[in-house]
Amino acid sequence: MSMVIGLVALLVTLGAVIAAGGHAGYLAMLTSAAKKRPGGQPAADFAKKRYPVAGVGLGVTLLALLINTGDSVGADVFATLLGLGGGAGSLKALQTSQSRFRKGEF
């Protein structure tokens, strides 16, 4: 039973890290594209303002992955909950960033 919980925790935390990395990657690509384009400075500034949110999400999910390496069921459950929270927060932040950028609210 412990092995199943550990596997589920690993999959959840890996998915959360991928989601958080996706948000950070989106902001990095947005910044890169905005810097290459004339008049893109406001978009680059918008992305720079969102970097702390992406960094916190990535940090939380990486912490969950680190906790998951433990050998106890309690640590796996905590890592799962932390990963779910960090991953869900990162997905919401990514959607918010995309929505605000598409609407020109930067």
C-alpha positions as CSV (number, residue, x, y, z in Angstrom):
1,M,0.0,0.0,0.0
2,S,2.8,2.3,0.8
3,M,4.3,1.8,-2.6
4,V,1.1,2.8,-4.3
5,I,0.8,6.0,-2.3
6,G,4.4,6.8,-3.1
7,L,3.8,6.2,-6.9
8,V,0.7,8.4,-6.9
9,A,2.6,11.1,-5.0
10,L,5.4,10.9,-7.5
11,L,3.1,11.3,-10.5
12,V,1.1,14.2,-8.9
13,T,4.3,16.1,-8.0
14,L,5.9,15.5,-11.4
15,G,2.7,16.8,-13.1
16,A,2.8,19.8,-10.8
17,V,6.4,20.6,-11.6
18,I,5.6,20.3,-15.3
19,A,2.6,22.7,-14.9
20,A,4.7,25.2,-12.9
21,G,7.6,24.9,-15.5
22,G,5.1,25.6,-18.2
23,H,4.0,28.8,-16.7
24,A,7.6,29.9,-16.2
25,G,8.4,28.9,-19.8
26,Y,5.5,30.8,-21.2
27,L,6.6,33.9,-19.5
28,A,10.2,33.4,-20.7
29,M,9.0,33.0,-24.3
30,L,6.8,36.0,-24.0
31,T,9.7,38.1,-22.7
32,S,12.0,36.9,-25.5
33,A,9.5,37.6,-28.2
34,A,8.6,41.0,-26.8
35,K,12.2,42.1,-26.7
36,K,12.8,41.2,-30.3
37,R,9.8,43.3,-31.5
38,P,9.6,47.1,-31.7
39,G,7.2,48.4,-29.2
40,G,7.2,45.2,-27.2
41,Q,8.5,46.6,-24.0
42,P,5.1,46.8,-22.2
43,A,4.6,43.1,-22.9
44,A,8.1,42.3,-21.5
45,D,7.4,44.4,-18.4
46,F,4.2,42.5,-17.9
47,A,6.0,39.2,-18.1
48,K,8.6,40.4,-15.6
49,K,5.9,41.3,-13.1
50,R,4.5,37.8,-13.3
51,Y,7.9,36.1,-12.8
52,P,7.6,36.0,-9.0
53,V,4.3,34.2,-9.2
54,A,5.9,31.6,-11.5
55,G,8.9,31.3,-9.3
56,V,6.9,30.6,-6.2
57,G,4.8,28.0,-8.0
58,L,7.9,26.3,-9.3
59,G,9.5,26.4,-5.9
60,V,6.5,24.9,-4.1
61,T,6.2,22.1,-6.6
62,L,9.9,21.4,-6.4
63,L,9.7,21.3,-2.6
64,A,6.8,18.8,-3.0
65,L,9.0,16.7,-5.2
66,L,11.8,16.8,-2.7
67,I,9.5,15.8,0.1
68,N,8.2,13.0,-2.0
69,T,11.7,11.4,-2.0
70,G,11.1,10.5,1.7
71,D,10.2,7.0,2.7
72,S,7.1,7.6,4.9
73,V,3.4,7.6,3.9
74,G,2.8,10.9,5.8
75,A,5.5,12.6,3.7
76,D,4.0,11.3,0.5
77,V,0.5,12.5,1.5
78,F,1.9,15.9,2.4
79,A,3.9,16.0,-0.9
80,T,0.7,15.1,-2.8
81,L,-1.3,17.9,-1.2
82,L,1.5,20.4,-1.7
83,G,2.0,19.3,-5.3
84,L,-1.7,19.6,-6.0
85,G,-1.9,23.0,-4.5
86,G,1.2,24.3,-6.3
87,G,0.2,22.7,-9.6
88,A,-3.3,24.1,-9.5
89,G,-2.1,27.5,-8.5
90,S,0.4,27.5,-11.4
91,L,-2.3,26.5,-13.9
92,K,-4.5,29.2,-12.7
93,A,-1.7,31.7,-12.8
94,L,-0.9,30.6,-16.4
95,Q,-4.5,31.0,-17.5
96,T,-4.6,34.5,-15.9
97,S,-1.4,35.5,-17.6
98,Q,-2.6,34.3,-21.0
99,S,-6.0,36.0,-20.5
100,R,-4.5,39.3,-19.4
101,F,-2.0,39.3,-22.2
102,R,-4.6,38.4,-24.9
103,K,-6.9,41.2,-23.7
104,G,-4.0,43.7,-23.7
105,E,-4.2,44.4,-19.9
106,F,-0.5,45.0,-19.5
